[in-house]
Amino acid sequence: MQELILYNTLTHKKEKFRPRKGKKVGYYACGPTVYQYAHIGNLRTYIFEDLLKRTLEFFGYNVTHIMNITDVGHLTSDEDTGEDKVEKEAERQKKSAQEIARFYEDEFKKDLKKLNILFPDTFPRATEHIQEQIDLIQKLEEKGFTYKIPDGIYFATKKFKAYGALWKTRPQKFQKSGRIQTKEKRNEQDFALWKFSPKDSKRQMEWSSPWGMGFPGWHIECSAMSMKYLGETFDIHAGGIDHIPVHHTNEIAQSEAATGKQFAHYWMHGNFLQADGKRMGKSEGNLLTIEELQKKGFSPLDYRYFVLGTHYRSPLLFSFEALEAARSARARINQHIQKLHQLPKKNDNRGFRNAFGHTLADDIDTPGALAVFWKHFETLSLADFIWADTILGLRLKSIKKPNPPREIKKLLREREEYRKKTDWQKADAIRKEIEQKKWLIDDTPRGPILFSGAGLP
C-alpha cells in the first residue's frame, strides 16, 4: 500500500501523513450552522470531508470522526456583531430557536444520507457543551489571554505570538481596520469568547457564567468540543477554505493558548463551488439545494459524482451541463454493472487497484482516480467496482442483477426468433419497443443481455 500524502494548510505543503498513535486517527470536521437548508456549495465541503475520511479508512486507519452542530453563537457577522443566526431565523418563522435548530439539523442529516456521506461518530451540539466552553474560557482567563469590554469577554490575539499560522499571506479582510466594529476591542483580530446578553431584552438562548448572563462566541465551541472528544491534540482538522482567515485561525489561538500544546497536526480545507463566476453563497443570491436538483430530475449521487471530478483544493464551477454529464457517466456505470451480474465472473484487476490507490494517495486526487477508473473500465470485475466504491461512494453495491418483467422477457424471445430468421427489420422494431419500456439490450457472444435503462438511485 502506498504512503498517504496530504496537503497541510498549516505548513503550506504536501506531507507524508503520520498519525500520532499508530493507525488511530482523531479527525474533527467543521459542521453546519443550523438555521437554513444546506446548499450544494456547503455540501461540496461535506463531500470533501467524507472523501478524506474514506481515504483514511481505505489506507487502513481507524478514524474517530467528530462533526459539530452550531446551534448558538454564530452571529450574522462572523466578526462578533449582529444577531444570532438561529435566533434571527426563529423570530422570522415565529418558532423557538430549538425548533429551528433541530429542524435544520435533521434536514442537513437527510442531505448527508442522500449524498452517501458517512456519518461521524458523534454530532456534538454547541448548546449541549456550554460548561466545556466556559471551562476553556476560564483557562484562558487564568493565563492572561482575555479581557472584558461592555459586550463580552475577548481573546487578546497579540498575546498569542503564533496568531495567523494558517495564513500564507495576511487575509484581505485584515488589510484595513474595518474589522473593528466594537470600539472597545483592543485589536482588529481580537474575537469574542463570551458575549453578554443585551440589557434591554432577553435572548432565547442564554446561560449564566462567571462573567454574567450570555452565550458563547462562535469559535470557542469547536475548540471545546474537539478537545472533549479527541483530546487536547489530535491529528486532522478539516473544513472549507472560508474558515482559514478567521474561524480556524481563532481556534488554533485559543486552543494552544489554553493548553500550551499543538492543537491539530494537519489542517485541510476544501475550495469553493462557484456559479456564474462567483462563490455559491447566500449573500451572492445563487443558492441551489439538493432538493432543487432533485426537482430538476437529478439524483444527489449525480452531484456527488460531479464533485469527484475536481480536486478538493481547486475551485469547482457548477453548470447543469456538467451535472448532466455526471448523470450520463453514472448511467453507464449502472448499466455495465447490471451486465457484469449476468456474465461469467472476471478476475480482479490488480493493475487497476494499484494505479487507483497510487493516485488517491497523492492528496486525495479523485479526478486522477476517476481517470484510472475509466481507463480500466471494461476490464474491471464486479468486485473491482465495489472496491473502488469505498472511495467513490456511489452505492454501486446496491446495483443488482436486473429482473425484467415477463412482458419484456417475452419480447426478447420474439426478437431472438426474428434474428434467427434474419428478419432484422422486425427484430429492430421489437428492440425499439423494449427500449420504449425503459429496458436496453446488449448483444454479447453469449447471447442478448437485458438491463434497466430506468432512473438511477
Buried (B, 14 or more C-beta within 10 A) or exposed (E): EEEBBBBBBBEEEEBEBEBEEEEEBBBBBBBBBBBBBBBBBBBBBBBBBBBBBBBBBBBEBEBBBBBBBBBBBBBEEBBBBEEBBBBBBBBEEEEBBBEBBBBBBEBBBBBBEBBBBBEBEBBBBBBEBBEBBBEBBBBBBEEEBBBBBEBBBBBBBEBBEEBBBBBEEEBEEBEEEEBBEBEEBEBBBBBBBBBBBEEEEEBBBBBEBEBEBBBBBBBBBBBBBBBBBBBBBBBBBBBBBBBBBBBBBBBBBBBBBBBEEBBBBBBBBBBBBBBEEEBBBEEEEBBBBBBEBBEEEBBBBBBBBBBBBBBBBEEBEBEEEBBBBBBEBBBEBBBBBBBBEBEEEEEBBEEBBEBBBBBBBBBBBBEBBBBBBEEBBEEBBBBBBBBBBEBBBBBBEEBEEBEBEEEBEEBBEBBBEBBEEEEEEBBEEBBEBBEEEEBBBBEEEEEBBBBBBEEBE
